[in-house]
Amino acid sequence: MTHQDHQDYRDRQDPYRLGTPRATPTAPGDGPDAVSRGDVLRTLLWTVVVLSAVANMALSFTGAAAPLHLASGVVTVLAAGTLVVRGLRGRR
């Protein structure tokens, strides 16, 4: 086994290896820098979690009505729960 053979084998086996992929993209948006729908959804969910948690905290400081607290809390819990479910499903 030559050094190059060993390097090729290691590149195929290690999905966390840093470097440029050797396969060429088949479509214009399929390159290594393409953003997937899952990435966009995860970013939006994290944004919703942070914004709704900040809104809930601001409502607490201002002494707003309980239904507003509940609404922002429910949004936070739903977004965080969706992130957890997606994360657990992604491990399979």
Secondary structure as UniProt FT lines:
FT   HELIX           3..13
FT   TURN            15..16
FT   TURN            28..29
FT   TURN            32..33
FT   HELIX           37..62
FT   HELIX           66..90
//
